[in-house]
Amino acid sequence: MRVKKDIKMLLLENDVSITYIAQEMSKLTGKNISRSNISQKLTRGTLKYEEALLIGQILGYDLKFVRVKPYI
């Protein structure tokens, strides 16, 4: 569950709560997103890529793929 660990670390580094993230996600998407919904998705490992992008955007980050070894 690397995503959970990475997002939790970013939240700590930026002094931001999951509640704040849920509120901002709700504002940006127009959908009702709760703190428990985000927390459960992180715990279960079911957070969608689009949701991770949105969390990154809220925190001021951009997600990207970085090549770590040559393609065969």
MDAnalysis code that builds the backbone (N, CA, C; Angstrom):
import MDAnalysis as mda
import numpy as np

u = mda.Universe.empty(216, n_residues=72, atom_resindex=np.repeat(np.arange(72), 3), trajectory=True)
u.add_TopologyAttr("name", ["N", "CA", "C"] * 72)
u.add_TopologyAttr("resid", np.arange(1, 73))
u.add_TopologyAttr("resname", ["MET", "ARG", "VAL", "LYS", "LYS", "ASP", "ILE", "LYS", "MET", "LEU", "LEU", "LEU", "GLU", "ASN", "ASP", "VAL", "SER", "ILE", "THR", "TYR", "ILE", "ALA", "GLN", "GLU", "MET", "SER", "LYS", "LEU", "THR", "GLY", "LYS", "ASN", "ILE", "SER", "ARG", "SER", "ASN", "ILE", "SER", "GLN", "LYS", "LEU", "THR", "ARG", "GLY", "THR", "LEU", "LYS", "TYR", "GLU", "GLU", "ALA", "LEU", "LEU", "ILE", "GLY", "GLN", "ILE", "LEU", "GLY", "TYR", "ASP", "LEU", "LYS", "PHE", "VAL", "ARG", "VAL", "LYS", "PRO", "TYR", "ILE"])
u.atoms.positions = np.array([
    [0.826, -1.198, 0.000],
    [0.000, 0.000, 0.000],
    [0.860, 1.246, 0.000],
    [1.649, 1.359, -0.991],
    [2.567, 2.481, -1.115],
    [1.838, 3.818, -1.243],
    [0.702, 3.817, -1.936],
    [-0.042, 5.065, -2.143],
    [-0.468, 5.645, -0.804],
    [-0.981, 4.796, 0.076],
    [-1.421, 5.263, 1.392],
    [-0.261, 5.909, 2.136],
    [0.864, 5.231, 2.145],
    [2.040, 5.728, 2.852],
    [2.523, 7.057, 2.261],
    [2.573, 7.126, 0.932],
    [3.044, 8.340, 0.257],
    [2.112, 9.525, 0.510],
    [0.808, 9.291, 0.399],
    [-0.139, 10.389, 0.604],
    [-0.145, 10.830, 2.064],
    [-0.102, 9.894, 2.986],
    [-0.048, 10.247, 4.413],
    [1.199, 11.080, 4.706],
    [2.325, 10.727, 4.088],
    [3.554, 11.474, 4.287],
    [3.410, 12.906, 3.755],
    [2.808, 13.034, 2.571],
    [2.589, 14.365, 1.997],
    [1.662, 15.204, 2.871],
    [0.638, 14.565, 3.427],
    [-0.271, 15.287, 4.314],
    [0.467, 15.801, 5.544],
    [1.318, 14.959, 6.116],
    [2.099, 15.371, 7.285],
    [3.077, 16.496, 6.942],
    [3.777, 16.349, 5.819],
    [4.756, 17.357, 5.409],
    [4.113, 18.715, 5.150],
    [2.858, 18.697, 4.687],
    [2.165, 19.938, 4.351],
    [1.186, 20.371, 5.437],
    [1.181, 19.650, 6.572],
    [0.303, 19.964, 7.702],
    [-1.152, 20.101, 7.248],
    [-1.615, 19.089, 6.506],
    [-2.964, 19.080, 5.954],
    [-3.662, 17.803, 6.420],
    [-4.943, 17.913, 6.741],
    [-5.703, 16.748, 7.187],
    [-6.469, 16.118, 6.026],
    [-6.869, 14.875, 6.228],
    [-7.698, 14.200, 5.232],
    [-9.041, 14.923, 5.119],
    [-9.519, 15.482, 6.215],
    [-10.771, 16.242, 6.190],
    [-10.662, 17.414, 5.226],
    [-9.554, 18.137, 5.293],
    [-9.342, 19.266, 4.379],
    [-9.292, 18.783, 2.934],
    [-8.578, 17.700, 2.692],
    [-8.477, 17.140, 1.343],
    [-9.869, 16.774, 0.829],
    [-10.665, 16.124, 1.665],
    [-12.022, 15.729, 1.270],
    [-12.873, 16.955, 0.934],
    [-12.761, 18.007, 1.734],
    [-13.521, 19.238, 1.479],
    [-13.117, 19.863, 0.147],
    [-11.826, 19.931, -0.106],
    [-11.340, 20.524, -1.354],
    [-11.719, 19.674, -2.562],
    [-11.640, 18.355, -2.410],
    [-12.031, 17.469, -3.500],
    [-13.517, 17.649, -3.811],
    [-14.328, 17.811, -2.774],
    [-15.759, 18.039, -2.966],
    [-16.007, 19.338, -3.727],
    [-15.277, 20.386, -3.361],
    [-15.422, 21.680, -4.045],
    [-15.040, 21.567, -5.521],
    [-13.914, 20.904, -5.783],
    [-13.403, 20.823, -7.149],
    [-14.222, 19.907, -8.057],
    [-14.798, 18.860, -7.481],
    [-15.532, 17.897, -8.300],
    [-17.040, 18.100, -8.290],
    [-17.529, 18.809, -7.286],
    [-18.971, 18.968, -7.147],
    [-19.642, 17.731, -6.569],
    [-18.838, 16.777, -6.125],
    [-19.359, 15.551, -5.517],
    [-19.144, 15.611, -4.012],
    [-19.977, 14.894, -3.264],
    [-19.832, 14.842, -1.818],
    [-18.786, 13.783, -1.466],
    [-17.595, 14.217, -1.104],
    [-16.502, 13.309, -0.756],
    [-16.188, 13.503, 0.725],
    [-16.296, 12.442, 1.496],
    [-16.087, 12.535, 2.942],
    [-14.673, 12.111, 3.333],
    [-14.299, 12.488, 4.527],
    [-13.010, 12.094, 5.090],
    [-12.929, 10.578, 5.172],
    [-14.006, 9.953, 5.636],
    [-13.984, 8.495, 5.791],
    [-13.884, 7.794, 4.437],
    [-14.477, 8.372, 3.401],
    [-14.396, 7.800, 2.061],
    [-12.946, 7.765, 1.585],
    [-12.236, 8.878, 1.740],
    [-10.825, 8.939, 1.333],
    [-9.989, 7.991, 2.184],
    [-10.224, 8.004, 3.470],
    [-9.464, 7.145, 4.383],
    [-9.655, 5.671, 4.048],
    [-10.892, 5.271, 3.766],
    [-11.165, 3.879, 3.428],
    [-10.500, 3.485, 2.109],
    [-10.538, 4.384, 1.131],
    [-9.901, 4.083, -0.148],
    [-8.394, 3.925, 0.018],
    [-7.790, 4.744, 0.857],
    [-6.354, 4.618, 1.115],
    [-6.051, 3.297, 1.819],
    [-6.855, 2.946, 2.787],
    [-6.649, 1.710, 3.542],
    [-6.832, 0.479, 2.660],
    [-7.851, 0.503, 1.817],
    [-8.144, -0.646, 0.952],
    [-7.279, -0.692, -0.301],
    [-6.615, 0.413, -0.596],
    [-5.808, 0.474, -1.804],
    [-6.652, 0.632, -3.052],
    [-7.814, 1.295, -2.927],
    [-8.728, 1.446, -4.050],
    [-8.834, 2.890, -4.548],
    [-7.895, 3.734, -4.159],
    [-7.889, 5.115, -4.617],
    [-7.625, 5.141, -6.117],
    [-8.464, 5.838, -6.874],
    [-8.299, 5.917, -8.325],
    [-7.157, 6.871, -8.670],
    [-6.591, 6.643, -9.840],
    [-5.506, 7.498, -10.322],
    [-5.954, 8.955, -10.385],
    [-7.169, 9.191, -10.861],
    [-7.705, 10.549, -10.964],
    [-7.817, 11.195, -9.591],
    [-8.169, 10.408, -8.584],
    [-8.276, 10.925, -7.216],
    [-6.895, 11.273, -6.664],
    [-5.911, 10.440, -6.964],
    [-4.538, 10.731, -6.544],
    [-4.034, 12.001, -7.216],
    [-4.353, 12.169, -8.515],
    [-3.983, 13.401, -9.222],
    [-4.605, 14.621, -8.553],
    [-5.867, 14.498, -8.169],
    [-6.571, 15.609, -7.534],
    [-5.969, 15.943, -6.172],
    [-5.633, 14.938, -5.404],
    [-4.986, 15.170, -4.103],
    [-3.653, 15.876, -4.324],
    [-2.897, 15.411, -5.304],
    [-1.636, 16.070, -5.639],
    [-1.843, 17.521, -6.028],
    [-2.850, 17.785, -6.835],
    [-3.159, 19.149, -7.261],
    [-3.486, 20.028, -6.060],
    [-4.284, 19.524, -5.148],
    [-4.657, 20.284, -3.949],
    [-3.426, 20.627, -3.123],
    [-2.488, 19.683, -3.048],
    [-1.273, 19.891, -2.251],
    [-0.169, 20.623, -3.023],
    [-0.410, 20.882, -4.310],
    [0.585, 21.594, -5.108],
    [1.624, 20.687, -5.745],
    [1.262, 19.428, -5.975],
    [2.172, 18.463, -6.579],
    [1.633, 18.006, -7.926],
    [2.521, 17.485, -8.751],
    [2.164, 16.897, -10.029],
    [2.655, 15.461, -10.016],
    [1.804, 14.531, -10.385],
    [2.212, 13.132, -10.453],
    [2.728, 12.839, -11.852],
    [3.824, 12.106, -11.909],
    [4.349, 11.737, -13.210],
    [5.086, 10.411, -13.099],
    [5.208, 9.752, -14.254],
    [5.955, 8.507, -14.311],
    [7.413, 8.839, -14.588],
    [8.302, 8.194, -13.841],
    [9.732, 8.411, -14.014],
    [10.362, 7.063, -14.335],
    [11.057, 7.009, -15.460],
    [11.710, 5.760, -15.858],
    [12.870, 5.484, -14.896],
    [12.865, 4.269, -14.347],
    [13.924, 3.880, -13.412],
    [14.881, 2.874, -14.005],
    [14.480, 2.272, -15.135],
    [15.389, 1.366, -15.838],
    [15.014, 1.376, -17.313],
    [15.950, 1.015, -18.160],
    [15.671, 1.033, -19.596],
    [14.565, 0.054, -19.965],
    [13.790, 0.428, -20.958],
    [12.762, -0.463, -21.486],
    [13.429, -1.527, -22.349],
    [13.016, -2.760, -22.169],
    [13.628, -3.868, -22.921],
    [13.066, -3.929, -24.315],
])
